[in-house]
Amino acid sequence: MPFFLKPITRGIANKVYDAFIHPNLASHFAFLESELASSPTGGDYFCGELSGVDFLMIFPLEAAPGRVPDLSKETHPKLFAFVERMHERESYKKAVEVIIKETGSYDPSL
């Protein structure tokens, strides 16, 4: 994209984010928190036991704290505990090792 168009497209994207996405983030994460709380195991995994849903949810939940207003361990304890639980899994650690080997670094908050 030509450099002189970047400020225009960034401005449009920011307006869309502020108008449509940002107001809904709090309700989406409140919903996810309640889904974990109502899972059969009381918040260990989304479906009660480890499933594909958990592997899909770890990526947006890792990136969320820097982007979602009012998302903290105090407001969403189940979500933060879930992320920590997934980070402790041996398979997750091995996957991170492969990513670091291939790319040189790994920052899940991006």
C-alpha beads as a LAMMPS data file, in Angstrom:
LAMMPS data file: protein, C-alpha beads

110 atoms
109 bonds

1 atom types
1 bond types

-500.0 500.0 xlo xhi
-500.0 500.0 ylo yhi
-500.0 500.0 zlo zhi

Masses

1 110.0

Atoms # bond

1 1 1 0.000 0.000 0.000
2 1 1 1.416 3.435 -0.860
3 1 1 2.646 5.278 2.226
4 1 1 0.337 8.249 1.707
5 1 1 -2.755 6.005 1.902
6 1 1 -1.805 4.346 5.190
7 1 1 -3.069 7.188 7.432
8 1 1 -6.393 7.198 5.588
9 1 1 -6.925 3.447 5.818
10 1 1 -5.742 3.417 9.445
11 1 1 -8.242 6.173 10.258
12 1 1 -11.082 4.242 8.642
13 1 1 -10.101 1.031 10.444
14 1 1 -9.943 2.881 13.770
15 1 1 -13.415 4.339 13.245
16 1 1 -14.841 0.879 12.450
17 1 1 -13.096 -0.554 15.516
18 1 1 -14.395 2.217 17.794
19 1 1 -17.944 2.034 16.437
20 1 1 -18.518 -1.705 16.130
21 1 1 -15.835 -3.887 17.649
22 1 1 -14.704 -2.085 20.803
23 1 1 -18.173 -1.757 22.418
24 1 1 -18.834 -5.478 22.008
25 1 1 -15.528 -6.807 23.331
26 1 1 -16.519 -6.549 26.979
27 1 1 -19.734 -8.488 26.396
28 1 1 -17.936 -11.157 24.331
29 1 1 -15.355 -11.782 27.032
30 1 1 -18.018 -11.776 29.736
31 1 1 -19.789 -14.451 27.700
32 1 1 -16.596 -16.517 27.433
33 1 1 -16.033 -16.188 31.175
34 1 1 -19.572 -17.433 31.847
35 1 1 -19.130 -20.326 29.404
36 1 1 -16.032 -21.493 31.254
37 1 1 -17.809 -21.114 34.588
38 1 1 -20.732 -23.221 33.366
39 1 1 -18.611 -25.958 31.788
40 1 1 -18.994 -29.437 33.319
41 1 1 -15.617 -29.179 35.073
42 1 1 -16.320 -25.708 36.418
43 1 1 -13.888 -23.831 34.230
44 1 1 -11.021 -26.138 33.354
45 1 1 -11.934 -26.370 29.667
46 1 1 -14.737 -24.994 27.502
47 1 1 -16.374 -28.376 26.855
48 1 1 -15.555 -29.914 30.195
49 1 1 -12.539 -31.800 28.901
50 1 1 -9.736 -30.780 26.588
51 1 1 -11.053 -30.431 23.034
52 1 1 -10.429 -28.620 19.783
53 1 1 -12.336 -25.628 21.115
54 1 1 -9.657 -25.082 23.743
55 1 1 -6.893 -25.153 21.161
56 1 1 -8.767 -22.642 19.017
57 1 1 -9.544 -20.324 21.933
58 1 1 -6.016 -20.099 23.318
59 1 1 -4.776 -17.849 20.502
60 1 1 -7.313 -15.012 20.802
61 1 1 -7.213 -15.233 24.585
62 1 1 -3.433 -14.845 24.601
63 1 1 -3.654 -11.697 22.515
64 1 1 -6.674 -10.204 24.284
65 1 1 -5.233 -8.592 27.452
66 1 1 -3.529 -5.813 25.510
67 1 1 -6.547 -5.144 23.334
68 1 1 -9.651 -5.625 25.449
69 1 1 -10.584 -2.925 27.935
70 1 1 -11.185 -4.043 31.511
71 1 1 -9.806 -7.539 30.908
72 1 1 -7.818 -8.595 33.955
73 1 1 -7.366 -11.497 36.353
74 1 1 -9.777 -9.783 38.714
75 1 1 -12.574 -9.312 36.170
76 1 1 -12.119 -12.595 34.248
77 1 1 -10.385 -15.100 36.539
78 1 1 -11.575 -18.199 34.659
79 1 1 -10.193 -16.970 31.336
80 1 1 -6.801 -16.127 32.800
81 1 1 -6.659 -19.468 34.634
82 1 1 -7.536 -21.232 31.382
83 1 1 -4.673 -19.528 29.529
84 1 1 -2.236 -20.373 32.316
85 1 1 -3.441 -23.992 32.304
86 1 1 -2.900 -24.241 28.551
87 1 1 0.570 -22.690 28.871
88 1 1 1.509 -25.382 31.381
89 1 1 0.697 -28.204 28.959
90 1 1 3.735 -30.032 27.635
91 1 1 2.352 -29.949 24.084
92 1 1 2.035 -26.159 24.242
93 1 1 5.629 -25.812 25.438
94 1 1 6.847 -28.035 22.597
95 1 1 4.890 -26.010 20.061
96 1 1 6.426 -22.777 21.380
97 1 1 9.894 -24.341 21.104
98 1 1 9.245 -25.157 17.443
99 1 1 7.988 -21.623 16.775
100 1 1 11.080 -20.117 18.401
101 1 1 13.350 -22.467 16.470
102 1 1 11.717 -21.527 13.169
103 1 1 11.145 -17.804 13.686
104 1 1 13.572 -16.829 16.423
105 1 1 10.960 -15.555 18.857
106 1 1 7.444 -16.002 20.139
107 1 1 5.200 -13.304 21.551
108 1 1 1.617 -14.504 22.040
109 1 1 0.348 -10.997 22.747
110 1 1 0.741 -9.981 19.108

Bonds

1 1 1 2
2 1 2 3
3 1 3 4
4 1 4 5
5 1 5 6
6 1 6 7
7 1 7 8
8 1 8 9
9 1 9 10
10 1 10 11
11 1 11 12
12 1 12 13
13 1 13 14
14 1 14 15
15 1 15 16
16 1 16 17
17 1 17 18
18 1 18 19
19 1 19 20
20 1 20 21
21 1 21 22
22 1 22 23
23 1 23 24
24 1 24 25
25 1 25 26
26 1 26 27
27 1 27 28
28 1 28 29
29 1 29 30
30 1 30 31
31 1 31 32
32 1 32 33
33 1 33 34
34 1 34 35
35 1 35 36
36 1 36 37
37 1 37 38
38 1 38 39
39 1 39 40
40 1 40 41
41 1 41 42
42 1 42 43
43 1 43 44
44 1 44 45
45 1 45 46
46 1 46 47
47 1 47 48
48 1 48 49
49 1 49 50
50 1 50 51
51 1 51 52
52 1 52 53
53 1 53 54
54 1 54 55
55 1 55 56
56 1 56 57
57 1 57 58
58 1 58 59
59 1 59 60
60 1 60 61
61 1 61 62
62 1 62 63
63 1 63 64
64 1 64 65
65 1 65 66
66 1 66 67
67 1 67 68
68 1 68 69
69 1 69 70
70 1 70 71
71 1 71 72
72 1 72 73
73 1 73 74
74 1 74 75
75 1 75 76
76 1 76 77
77 1 77 78
78 1 78 79
79 1 79 80
80 1 80 81
81 1 81 82
82 1 82 83
83 1 83 84
84 1 84 85
85 1 85 86
86 1 86 87
87 1 87 88
88 1 88 89
89 1 89 90
90 1 90 91
91 1 91 92
92 1 92 93
93 1 93 94
94 1 94 95
95 1 95 96
96 1 96 97
97 1 97 98
98 1 98 99
99 1 99 100
100 1 100 101
101 1 101 102
102 1 102 103
103 1 103 104
104 1 104 105
105 1 105 106
106 1 106 107
107 1 107 108
108 1 108 109
109 1 109 110
